[in-house]
Amino acid sequence: MCFFYILHSPSKDKYYIGATCDSIESRLAKHNMKHIGYTGQTNDWTVAYFEKFETKKEAFDREKQVKGWKSKQRTLKLINGD
């Protein structure tokens, strides 16, 4: 089982879009660790949205699709189910 996910950082009011074949919980823990990179700047990331997929390809294709939107408003609509 693989996942497409969207994280939210309240302190930055930013979203992070990703995909993984790890569990959502373990991936979130990695994002909240201090490290070099975009999500390492803060440790308050929460899961705002996720979808399950049978294959890695499907999850990563969905990540690519949503990142291609380049629209915070469209991403918020997905999160809110609009």
N, CA and C of each residue as an Amber inpcrd file, in Angstrom:
protein
   246
   0.8450000  -1.1750000   0.0000000   0.0000000   0.0000000   0.0000000
   0.8920000   1.2400000   0.0000000   0.5880000   2.1910000  -0.8760000
   1.3230000   3.4490000  -0.9630000   0.3520000   4.6100000  -0.7720000
   0.9130000   5.7610000  -0.4900000   0.0880000   6.9150000  -0.1720000
   0.5540000   8.1750000  -0.8900000  -0.3920000   8.9920000  -1.2720000
  -0.1790000  10.3770000  -1.6730000  -0.6460000  11.1840000  -0.4670000
   0.1100000  12.2140000  -0.0660000  -0.2810000  12.9580000   1.1260000
   0.0240000  14.4480000   0.9940000  -0.6990000  15.2220000   1.7960000
  -0.4600000  16.6560000   1.8970000  -0.2980000  16.9700000   3.3750000
   0.8290000  17.6040000   3.7140000   1.0940000  18.0180000   5.0830000
   0.8730000  19.5190000   5.2090000   0.5730000  19.9600000   6.4170000
   0.3980000  21.3870000   6.6900000   1.2290000  21.7640000   7.9070000
   1.9000000  22.9100000   7.8340000   2.6270000  23.4690000   8.9590000
   1.9050000  24.7290000   9.4100000   1.2760000  24.7070000  10.5840000
   0.5880000  25.9110000  11.0680000   1.5220000  27.1040000  11.2680000
   2.7350000  26.8700000  11.7520000   3.6530000  27.9830000  12.0110000
   4.0870000  28.6870000  10.7260000   4.2290000  27.9340000   9.6450000
   4.6120000  28.5180000   8.3510000   3.4100000  28.8130000   7.4690000
   2.2520000  28.2340000   7.8120000   1.0530000  28.2620000   6.9770000
   1.4000000  27.8420000   5.5460000   2.1170000  26.7230000   5.4590000
   2.5430000  26.1630000   4.1740000   2.1160000  24.7120000   4.0900000
   2.0520000  24.2270000   2.8510000   1.6870000  22.8420000   2.5820000
   2.8490000  22.1370000   1.9090000   2.9560000  20.8470000   2.1480000
   3.9680000  20.0060000   1.5160000   3.2480000  18.8240000   0.8930000
   3.5450000  18.5470000  -0.3540000   2.9040000  17.4640000  -1.1030000
   3.9270000  16.3580000  -1.3290000   3.5430000  15.1210000  -1.0240000
   4.4710000  14.0160000  -1.1900000   3.7670000  12.6950000  -1.4260000
   4.5840000  11.6560000  -1.5840000   4.0870000  10.2900000  -1.7590000
   5.0800000   9.3520000  -1.0950000   4.5720000   8.2300000  -0.6010000
   5.4240000   7.2660000   0.0860000   4.8030000   5.8760000   0.0400000
   5.6560000   4.8790000   0.2170000   5.1690000   3.5200000   0.4100000
   5.4460000   3.0780000   1.8490000   5.9570000   3.9960000   2.6750000
   6.0450000   3.7850000   4.1180000   4.6720000   4.0930000   4.6990000
   4.4940000   3.8560000   5.9780000   3.2480000   4.2620000   6.6190000
   3.2190000   5.7870000   6.7200000   2.0260000   6.3350000   6.7400000
   1.8700000   7.7880000   6.8740000   2.5220000   8.2610000   8.1770000
   2.3500000   7.5090000   9.2600000   2.8950000   7.8940000  10.5650000
   4.4220000   7.9740000  10.5430000   5.0740000   6.9790000   9.9460000
   6.5440000   6.9920000   9.9170000   7.0590000   8.0970000   9.0000000
   6.3620000   8.3410000   7.9110000   6.7920000   9.4140000   7.0090000
   6.6320000  10.7730000   7.6790000   5.5220000  10.9790000   8.3960000
   5.2950000  12.2300000   9.1150000   6.3890000  12.4440000  10.1620000
   6.7520000  11.3970000  10.8770000   7.8170000  11.4950000  11.8780000
   9.1260000  11.9460000  11.2440000   9.4440000  11.4250000  10.0560000
  10.6730000  11.8260000   9.3590000  10.6140000  13.2980000   8.9590000
   9.4430000  13.7640000   8.5100000   9.3030000  15.1690000   8.1350000
   9.4600000  16.0860000   9.3510000   9.0580000  15.6260000  10.5180000
   9.1220000  16.4570000  11.7220000  10.4580000  16.3980000  12.4440000
  11.4350000  15.6660000  11.8950000  12.7780000  15.6220000  12.4720000
  13.5860000  16.7950000  11.9300000  14.5220000  17.2500000  12.7230000
  15.4400000  18.2970000  12.2560000  16.3270000  17.6980000  11.1610000
  16.2890000  18.2950000   9.9850000  17.1410000  17.8530000   8.8850000
  17.2500000  19.0000000   7.8800000  18.1600000  18.8740000   6.9780000
  18.3020000  19.8600000   5.9130000  17.2130000  19.5790000   4.8980000
  16.4960000  20.5920000   4.5170000  15.4130000  20.4320000   3.5590000
  14.2020000  21.2380000   3.9810000  13.2470000  21.2970000   3.1050000
  12.0740000  22.1460000   3.2990000  11.3150000  21.8230000   4.5790000
  11.0110000  20.5650000   4.8390000  10.2130000  20.2250000   6.0130000
  11.0370000  20.2060000   7.2960000  12.3530000  20.2090000   7.2050000
  13.2100000  20.2010000   8.3890000  13.2830000  21.5470000   9.0870000
  12.7310000  22.5820000   8.4850000  12.7890000  23.9230000   9.0590000
  11.8530000  24.0810000  10.2520000  10.8710000  23.2250000  10.3860000
   9.9220000  23.2760000  11.4910000   9.5020000  21.8440000  11.8220000
   8.9420000  21.6400000  12.9920000   8.5560000  20.2670000  13.3720000
   7.0860000  20.1900000  13.7750000   6.2560000  21.0020000  13.1370000
   4.8280000  20.9950000  13.4740000   3.9420000  20.5160000  12.3230000
   4.5070000  19.7210000  11.4110000   3.7440000  19.2220000  10.2640000
   2.6560000  18.2600000  10.7250000   1.4820000  18.3880000  10.1330000
   0.3820000  17.4670000  10.3820000  -0.1670000  16.9920000   9.0400000
  -0.7910000  15.8400000   9.0260000  -1.3840000  15.3130000   7.7980000
  -2.7070000  16.0390000   7.5670000  -2.8030000  16.7470000   6.4570000
  -4.0240000  17.4700000   6.1060000  -4.9150000  16.6280000   5.1950000
  -4.2890000  15.7050000   4.4350000  -5.0400000  14.9270000   3.4450000
  -4.1780000  13.7610000   2.9910000  -4.8170000  12.6350000   2.6620000
  -4.0710000  11.5390000   2.0380000  -5.0090000  10.6640000   1.2200000
  -4.4240000   9.9480000   0.2720000  -5.1280000   8.9660000  -0.5530000
  -4.2870000   7.6990000  -0.5730000  -4.9430000   6.5370000  -0.5890000
  -4.2600000   5.2390000  -0.6640000  -4.2110000   4.7600000  -2.1090000
  -3.1020000   4.0940000  -2.4580000  -2.9370000   3.5250000  -3.7910000
  -2.3240000   2.1340000  -3.6780000  -2.6350000   1.3010000  -4.6290000
  -2.1000000  -0.0580000  -4.6500000  -0.6310000  -0.0960000  -5.0630000
  -0.2170000   0.8320000  -5.9270000   1.1510000   0.8010000  -6.4410000
   1.8850000   2.1130000  -6.1900000   3.2010000   2.0130000  -6.1740000
   4.0680000   3.1780000  -6.0250000   3.8500000   4.1440000  -7.1860000
   3.7230000   3.6130000  -8.3810000   3.5430000   4.4480000  -9.5640000
   2.2850000   5.3100000  -9.4530000   1.1790000   4.7160000  -9.0030000
  -0.0640000   5.4780000  -8.8700000   0.0850000   6.6080000  -7.8520000
   0.7040000   6.3310000  -6.7240000   0.8790000   7.3490000  -5.6810000
   1.7740000   8.4840000  -6.1650000   2.8760000   8.1300000  -6.8300000
   3.8010000   9.1530000  -7.2900000   3.2450000   9.9180000  -8.4970000
   2.4490000   9.2760000  -9.3060000   1.7610000   9.9910000 -10.3980000
   0.7810000  11.0130000  -9.8390000   0.0690000  10.6450000  -8.7690000
  -0.8720000  11.5810000  -8.1420000  -0.1240000  12.7640000  -7.5340000
   1.0220000  12.4930000  -6.9080000   1.8540000  13.5700000  -6.3660000
   2.2510000  14.5450000  -7.4780000   2.7180000  14.0070000  -8.5780000
   3.1370000  14.8290000  -9.7110000   1.9650000  15.6540000 -10.2480000
   0.7900000  15.0430000 -10.3300000  -0.3980000  15.7370000 -10.8290000
  -0.7330000  16.9460000  -9.9490000  -0.8130000  16.7250000  -8.6410000
  -1.2060000  17.8030000  -7.7300000  -0.1310000  18.8870000  -7.6660000
   1.1420000  18.5050000  -7.6570000   2.2080000  19.5030000  -7.6810000
   2.1360000  20.3410000  -8.9530000   1.7010000  19.7350000 -10.0360000
   1.5730000  20.4330000 -11.3110000   0.4970000  21.5050000 -11.3150000
  -0.4450000  21.4170000 -10.3870000  -1.4870000  22.4340000 -10.3010000
  -0.9010000  23.7970000  -9.9600000   0.1420000  23.8190000  -9.1240000
   0.7830000  25.0650000  -8.7020000  -0.2330000  26.0740000  -8.1970000
  -1.2200000  25.5830000  -7.4630000  -2.2980000  26.4320000  -6.9770000
  -2.6710000  26.0480000  -5.5490000  -2.4150000  26.9570000  -4.6150000
  -2.7890000  26.7060000  -3.2250000  -4.3070000  26.5720000  -3.1050000
  -5.0440000  27.3810000  -3.8570000  -6.5050000  27.3340000  -3.7940000
  -7.0360000  25.9760000  -4.2500000  -6.4870000  25.4520000  -5.3220000
  -6.9410000  24.1450000  -5.8260000  -6.5700000  23.0320000  -4.8370000
  -5.4040000  23.1470000  -4.2290000  -4.9850000  22.1760000  -3.2300000
  -5.9210000  22.2320000  -2.0170000  -6.2860000  23.4300000  -1.5830000
  -7.2190000  23.5740000  -0.4590000  -8.5790000  22.9870000  -0.7810000
  -9.0110000  23.1240000  -2.0180000 -10.2860000  22.5170000  -2.4280000
 -10.2210000  20.9950000  -2.3060000  -9.0870000  20.4130000  -2.6960000
  -8.9110000  18.9640000  -2.5690000  -8.9680000  18.5650000  -1.0900000
  -8.2410000  19.2840000  -0.2390000  -8.2220000  18.9850000   1.1810000
  -9.6100000  19.0820000   1.7950000 -10.3580000  20.1180000   1.4030000
 -11.6880000  20.3580000   1.9670000 -12.8020000  19.5520000   1.3020000
 -12.4490000  18.7900000   0.2640000 -13.4260000  17.9420000  -0.3990000
 -14.3770000  18.6900000  -1.3000000 -13.9760000  19.8690000  -1.7560000
 -14.8290000  20.6730000  -2.6650000 -14.7030000  20.2200000  -4.1070000
